[in-house]
Amino acid sequence: MSQSLEAWLGLEEKGQALVEYALILVLIAILVIAVLTLLGTQVSQVFSTITSTIRGS
């Protein structure tokens, strides 16, 4: 009786939700790495410019 109630309420999908959350976290991690990779180059160039300007004066 309780098993059919759990199935009707959808309580057996806890594992599926966990997998979905894990996939979302992996996707977010990939996006963060990509953004940091792209912005990291620009930030490095800005610091190089600042360093060159300070040394030149």
Biopython code that builds the backbone (N, CA, C, O; Angstrom):
import numpy as np
from Bio.PDB.StructureBuilder import StructureBuilder

atoms = [
    (1, "MET", "N", (0.818, -1.195, 0.000)),
    (1, "MET", "CA", (0.000, 0.000, 0.000)),
    (1, "MET", "C", (0.865, 1.263, 0.000)),
    (1, "MET", "O", (0.612, 2.189, -0.771)),
    (2, "SER", "N", (1.886, 1.301, 0.867)),
    (2, "SER", "CA", (2.714, 2.494, 0.948)),
    (2, "SER", "C", (3.562, 2.661, -0.307)),
    (2, "SER", "O", (3.860, 3.789, -0.700)),
    (3, "GLN", "N", (3.959, 1.551, -0.948)),
    (3, "GLN", "CA", (4.759, 1.664, -2.169)),
    (3, "GLN", "C", (3.947, 2.288, -3.303)),
    (3, "GLN", "O", (4.467, 3.105, -4.062)),
    (4, "SER", "N", (2.702, 1.914, -3.418)),
    (4, "SER", "CA", (1.883, 2.497, -4.477)),
    (4, "SER", "C", (1.608, 3.978, -4.192)),
    (4, "SER", "O", (1.499, 4.772, -5.127)),
    (5, "LEU", "N", (1.495, 4.356, -2.926)),
    (5, "LEU", "CA", (1.304, 5.753, -2.555)),
    (5, "LEU", "C", (2.551, 6.556, -2.887)),
    (5, "LEU", "O", (2.454, 7.671, -3.398)),
    (6, "GLU", "N", (3.730, 5.995, -2.598)),
    (6, "GLU", "CA", (4.983, 6.666, -2.920)),
    (6, "GLU", "C", (5.127, 6.846, -4.430)),
    (6, "GLU", "O", (5.560, 7.901, -4.892)),
    (7, "ALA", "N", (4.767, 5.828, -5.192)),
    (7, "ALA", "CA", (4.847, 5.916, -6.645)),
    (7, "ALA", "C", (3.866, 6.957, -7.167)),
    (7, "ALA", "O", (4.199, 7.706, -8.086)),
    (8, "TRP", "N", (2.676, 7.019, -6.605)),
    (8, "TRP", "CA", (1.664, 7.977, -7.036)),
    (8, "TRP", "C", (2.097, 9.416, -6.723)),
    (8, "TRP", "O", (1.835, 10.333, -7.502)),
    (9, "LEU", "N", (2.762, 9.601, -5.579)),
    (9, "LEU", "CA", (3.208, 10.931, -5.193)),
    (9, "LEU", "C", (4.511, 11.330, -5.887)),
    (9, "LEU", "O", (4.911, 12.492, -5.820)),
    (10, "GLY", "N", (5.167, 10.396, -6.543)),
    (10, "GLY", "CA", (6.403, 10.691, -7.235)),
    (10, "GLY", "C", (7.608, 10.733, -6.316)),
    (10, "GLY", "O", (8.592, 11.405, -6.625)),
    (11, "LEU", "N", (7.556, 10.038, -5.202)),
    (11, "LEU", "CA", (8.657, 10.056, -4.256)),
    (11, "LEU", "C", (9.822, 9.176, -4.686)),
    (11, "LEU", "O", (10.889, 9.223, -4.074)),
    (12, "GLU", "N", (9.635, 8.386, -5.717)),
    (12, "GLU", "CA", (10.698, 7.502, -6.182)),
    (12, "GLU", "C", (11.657, 8.224, -7.130)),
    (12, "GLU", "O", (12.582, 7.598, -7.648)),
    (13, "GLU", "N", (11.467, 9.500, -7.366)),
    (13, "GLU", "CA", (12.288, 10.236, -8.312)),
    (13, "GLU", "C", (13.385, 11.038, -7.629)),
    (13, "GLU", "O", (13.925, 11.966, -8.231)),
    (14, "LYS", "N", (13.728, 10.708, -6.394)),
    (14, "LYS", "CA", (14.771, 11.448, -5.683)),
    (14, "LYS", "C", (16.115, 11.300, -6.364)),
    (14, "LYS", "O", (16.862, 12.272, -6.476)),
    (15, "GLY", "N", (16.434, 10.108, -6.819)),
    (15, "GLY", "CA", (17.701, 9.874, -7.511)),
    (15, "GLY", "C", (17.782, 10.646, -8.812)),
    (15, "GLY", "O", (18.842, 11.158, -9.174)),
    (16, "GLN", "N", (16.666, 10.730, -9.512)),
    (16, "GLN", "CA", (16.626, 11.459, -10.770)),
    (16, "GLN", "C", (16.885, 12.950, -10.528)),
    (16, "GLN", "O", (17.615, 13.581, -11.293)),
    (17, "ALA", "N", (16.303, 13.505, -9.491)),
    (17, "ALA", "CA", (16.510, 14.918, -9.173)),
    (17, "ALA", "C", (17.976, 15.177, -8.824)),
    (17, "ALA", "O", (18.537, 16.207, -9.199)),
    (18, "LEU", "N", (18.584, 14.247, -8.110)),
    (18, "LEU", "CA", (19.991, 14.390, -7.749)),
    (18, "LEU", "C", (20.871, 14.423, -8.993)),
    (18, "LEU", "O", (21.799, 15.227, -9.080)),
    (19, "VAL", "N", (20.583, 13.563, -9.939)),
    (19, "VAL", "CA", (21.347, 13.534, -11.188)),
    (19, "VAL", "C", (21.139, 14.832, -11.964)),
    (19, "VAL", "O", (22.084, 15.364, -12.546)),
    (20, "GLU", "N", (19.921, 15.339, -11.975)),
    (20, "GLU", "CA", (19.654, 16.597, -12.672)),
    (20, "GLU", "C", (20.416, 17.746, -12.027)),
    (20, "GLU", "O", (20.979, 18.577, -12.739)),
    (21, "TYR", "N", (20.449, 17.815, -10.708)),
    (21, "TYR", "CA", (21.209, 18.854, -10.023)),
    (21, "TYR", "C", (22.703, 18.731, -10.329)),
    (21, "TYR", "O", (23.387, 19.738, -10.511)),
    (22, "ALA", "N", (23.198, 17.514, -10.383)),
    (22, "ALA", "CA", (24.615, 17.297, -10.695)),
    (22, "ALA", "C", (24.923, 17.779, -12.117)),
    (22, "ALA", "O", (25.959, 18.403, -12.347)),
    (23, "LEU", "N", (24.043, 17.497, -13.055)),
    (23, "LEU", "CA", (24.251, 17.950, -14.434)),
    (23, "LEU", "C", (24.216, 19.472, -14.531)),
    (23, "LEU", "O", (24.996, 20.064, -15.278)),
    (24, "ILE", "N", (23.327, 20.102, -13.791)),
    (24, "ILE", "CA", (23.262, 21.564, -13.778)),
    (24, "ILE", "C", (24.543, 22.140, -13.203)),
    (24, "ILE", "O", (25.072, 23.118, -13.730)),
    (25, "LEU", "N", (25.052, 21.545, -12.124)),
    (25, "LEU", "CA", (26.298, 22.027, -11.526)),
    (25, "LEU", "C", (27.477, 21.877, -12.482)),
    (25, "LEU", "O", (28.332, 22.759, -12.558)),
    (26, "VAL", "N", (27.523, 20.773, -13.203)),
    (26, "VAL", "CA", (28.599, 20.561, -14.182)),
    (26, "VAL", "C", (28.508, 21.606, -15.289)),
    (26, "VAL", "O", (29.529, 22.153, -15.706)),
    (27, "LEU", "N", (27.299, 21.888, -15.768)),
    (27, "LEU", "CA", (27.117, 22.893, -16.804)),
    (27, "LEU", "C", (27.550, 24.274, -16.310)),
    (27, "LEU", "O", (28.212, 25.011, -17.041)),
    (28, "ILE", "N", (27.184, 24.625, -15.090)),
    (28, "ILE", "CA", (27.586, 25.911, -14.522)),
    (28, "ILE", "C", (29.107, 25.975, -14.386)),
    (28, "ILE", "O", (29.710, 27.008, -14.678)),
    (29, "ALA", "N", (29.728, 24.884, -13.946)),
    (29, "ALA", "CA", (31.189, 24.862, -13.800)),
    (29, "ALA", "C", (31.870, 25.059, -15.144)),
    (29, "ALA", "O", (32.862, 25.782, -15.229)),
    (30, "ILE", "N", (31.362, 24.433, -16.192)),
    (30, "ILE", "CA", (31.943, 24.587, -17.529)),
    (30, "ILE", "C", (31.804, 26.031, -18.001)),
    (30, "ILE", "O", (32.740, 26.585, -18.576)),
    (31, "LEU", "N", (30.645, 26.644, -17.764)),
    (31, "LEU", "CA", (30.438, 28.032, -18.165)),
    (31, "LEU", "C", (31.355, 28.983, -17.397)),
    (31, "LEU", "O", (31.895, 29.926, -17.975)),
    (32, "VAL", "N", (31.530, 28.740, -16.107)),
    (32, "VAL", "CA", (32.404, 29.599, -15.299)),
    (32, "VAL", "C", (33.841, 29.481, -15.783)),
    (32, "VAL", "O", (34.541, 30.487, -15.893)),
    (33, "ILE", "N", (34.286, 28.273, -16.073)),
    (33, "ILE", "CA", (35.654, 28.078, -16.568)),
    (33, "ILE", "C", (35.837, 28.785, -17.907)),
    (33, "ILE", "O", (36.868, 29.416, -18.139)),
    (34, "ALA", "N", (34.850, 28.684, -18.784)),
    (34, "ALA", "CA", (34.952, 29.344, -20.093)),
    (34, "ALA", "C", (35.007, 30.858, -19.945)),
    (34, "ALA", "O", (35.814, 31.514, -20.603)),
    (35, "VAL", "N", (34.164, 31.416, -19.093)),
    (35, "VAL", "CA", (34.145, 32.867, -18.890)),
    (35, "VAL", "C", (35.456, 33.339, -18.270)),
    (35, "VAL", "O", (36.013, 34.352, -18.691)),
    (36, "LEU", "N", (35.947, 32.616, -17.279)),
    (36, "LEU", "CA", (37.204, 33.003, -16.648)),
    (36, "LEU", "C", (38.379, 32.891, -17.617)),
    (36, "LEU", "O", (39.312, 33.693, -17.564)),
    (37, "THR", "N", (38.331, 31.914, -18.483)),
    (37, "THR", "CA", (39.386, 31.772, -19.477)),
    (37, "THR", "C", (39.387, 32.968, -20.430)),
    (37, "THR", "O", (40.442, 33.515, -20.750)),
    (38, "LEU", "N", (38.208, 33.364, -20.874)),
    (38, "LEU", "CA", (38.114, 34.505, -21.789)),
    (38, "LEU", "C", (38.478, 35.812, -21.094)),
    (38, "LEU", "O", (39.218, 36.621, -21.653)),
    (39, "LEU", "N", (37.979, 36.027, -19.906)),
    (39, "LEU", "CA", (38.242, 37.268, -19.187)),
    (39, "LEU", "C", (39.651, 37.302, -18.604)),
    (39, "LEU", "O", (40.225, 38.376, -18.425)),
    (40, "GLY", "N", (40.200, 36.146, -18.313)),
    (40, "GLY", "CA", (41.536, 36.087, -17.742)),
    (40, "GLY", "C", (42.575, 36.697, -18.652)),
    (40, "GLY", "O", (43.494, 37.371, -18.187)),
    (41, "THR", "N", (42.439, 36.467, -19.950)),
    (41, "THR", "CA", (43.367, 37.031, -20.923)),
    (41, "THR", "C", (43.253, 38.548, -20.939)),
    (41, "THR", "O", (44.267, 39.245, -20.975)),
    (42, "GLN", "N", (42.035, 39.063, -20.912)),
    (42, "GLN", "CA", (41.827, 40.513, -20.931)),
    (42, "GLN", "C", (42.348, 41.160, -19.655)),
    (42, "GLN", "O", (42.961, 42.227, -19.700)),
    (43, "VAL", "N", (42.107, 40.523, -18.533)),
    (43, "VAL", "CA", (42.589, 41.068, -17.257)),
    (43, "VAL", "C", (44.114, 41.071, -17.238)),
    (43, "VAL", "O", (44.724, 42.020, -16.746)),
    (44, "SER", "N", (44.724, 40.036, -17.760)),
    (44, "SER", "CA", (46.179, 39.973, -17.834)),
    (44, "SER", "C", (46.730, 41.104, -18.691)),
    (44, "SER", "O", (47.745, 41.707, -18.343)),
    (45, "GLN", "N", (46.079, 41.393, -19.794)),
    (45, "GLN", "CA", (46.519, 42.488, -20.664)),
    (45, "GLN", "C", (46.400, 43.831, -19.949)),
    (45, "GLN", "O", (47.274, 44.687, -20.087)),
    (46, "VAL", "N", (45.332, 44.019, -19.195)),
    (46, "VAL", "CA", (45.158, 45.276, -18.456)),
    (46, "VAL", "C", (46.277, 45.445, -17.437)),
    (46, "VAL", "O", (46.851, 46.528, -17.326)),
    (47, "PHE", "N", (46.593, 44.394, -16.695)),
    (47, "PHE", "CA", (47.668, 44.484, -15.708)),
    (47, "PHE", "C", (49.022, 44.710, -16.374)),
    (47, "PHE", "O", (49.863, 45.427, -15.832)),
    (48, "SER", "N", (49.238, 44.113, -17.529)),
    (48, "SER", "CA", (50.486, 44.333, -18.262)),
    (48, "SER", "C", (50.606, 45.788, -18.694)),
    (48, "SER", "O", (51.683, 46.377, -18.606)),
    (49, "THR", "N", (49.508, 46.367, -19.157)),
    (49, "THR", "CA", (49.503, 47.771, -19.552)),
    (49, "THR", "C", (49.786, 48.677, -18.364)),
    (49, "THR", "O", (50.562, 49.627, -18.468)),
    (50, "ILE", "N", (49.159, 48.380, -17.244)),
    (50, "ILE", "CA", (49.383, 49.178, -16.030)),
    (50, "ILE", "C", (50.839, 49.080, -15.592)),
    (50, "ILE", "O", (51.446, 50.089, -15.234)),
    (51, "THR", "N", (51.403, 47.878, -15.615)),
    (51, "THR", "CA", (52.783, 47.676, -15.217)),
    (51, "THR", "C", (53.732, 48.434, -16.149)),
    (51, "THR", "O", (54.684, 49.068, -15.694)),
    (52, "SER", "N", (53.469, 48.363, -17.435)),
    (52, "SER", "CA", (54.313, 49.073, -18.412)),
    (52, "SER", "C", (54.242, 50.583, -18.185)),
    (52, "SER", "O", (55.257, 51.273, -18.276)),
    (53, "THR", "N", (53.067, 51.086, -17.897)),
    (53, "THR", "CA", (52.881, 52.529, -17.683)),
    (53, "THR", "C", (53.625, 52.964, -16.414)),
    (53, "THR", "O", (54.260, 54.020, -16.402)),
    (54, "ILE", "N", (53.553, 52.177, -15.373)),
    (54, "ILE", "CA", (54.229, 52.528, -14.107)),
    (54, "ILE", "C", (55.737, 52.499, -14.303)),
    (54, "ILE", "O", (56.431, 53.397, -13.826)),
    (55, "ARG", "N", (56.255, 51.503, -14.982)),
    (55, "ARG", "CA", (57.701, 51.405, -15.202)),
    (55, "ARG", "C", (58.203, 52.501, -16.126)),
    (55, "ARG", "O", (59.338, 52.956, -15.989)),
    (56, "GLY", "N", (57.369, 52.930, -17.064)),
    (56, "GLY", "CA", (57.782, 53.960, -18.019)),
    (56, "GLY", "C", (57.844, 55.346, -17.421)),
    (56, "GLY", "O", (58.516, 56.217, -17.974)),
    (57, "SER", "N", (57.164, 55.583, -16.306)),
    (57, "SER", "CA", (57.173, 56.933, -15.750)),
    (57, "SER", "C", (58.154, 57.109, -14.669)),
    (57, "SER", "O", (58.267, 58.200, -14.110)),
]
sb = StructureBuilder()
sb.init_structure("model")
sb.init_model(0)
sb.init_chain("A")
sb.init_seg("    ")
for serial, (resi, resn, name, xyz) in enumerate(atoms, 1):
    if name == "N":
        sb.init_residue(resn, " ", resi, " ")
    sb.init_atom(name, np.array(xyz, "f"), 0.0, 1.0, " ", f" {name:<3s}", serial, name[0])
structure = sb.get_structure()
